[in-house]
């Protein structure tokens, strides 16, 4: 993703070692060990990026 176009993603990335949920953006980010899981919620669909 391009942080210049979506600076809210940069905020999620900086939350390393924590679990952050952003209902206003439909975004949740989880950092677990070496696995970084980003979920973007649009309607009933969930996209996982690892």
ABEGO torsion letter per residue (X at the ends): XBAAABAAAAAAAABBGBBBBBAAAGBBBBBBEABBBBBBBBEABBBBBX
